[in-house]
Amino acid sequence: MADKPDQIREQVDIRPYSQSESPEEFDCGKRWFNDFINTEQVDQYLRNRLGRVKLLYFDGDLAGFFCLSPSSLRDEDYDQE
C-alpha cells in the first residue's frame, strides 16, 4: 500500500471538524480520545482556540482525527483505561 501513494491519496479525505459533522460513537480504543471527540470537549477546545481538529476519512469512513496545536498533550498524561 505504501508503494502506491496516488491510490491512497484518492481514498483519504481530511476535513475540518464541524459540529454538523461530529462523529458519533467514534472508538479508537482509548477512552480519553473517544471522550474528547464524542462530547462537548472538542467544542470547548475549539472555542478556546487551543488548536484545530481535523477528521480523517478513509474510503468514506471515519478512520481517525488529529489536532493541530501550538502545545501538545501526551497519552501518558491521562489515566489509562
Buried (B, 14 or more C-beta within 10 A) or exposed (E): EEEEEEEEEEEEBEEEBEEEEBBEEBEEEEEBBBEBBBEEEBEEBBEEEBBEBBBBBEEEEBBBBEBEEEEEBEEEEBEEE
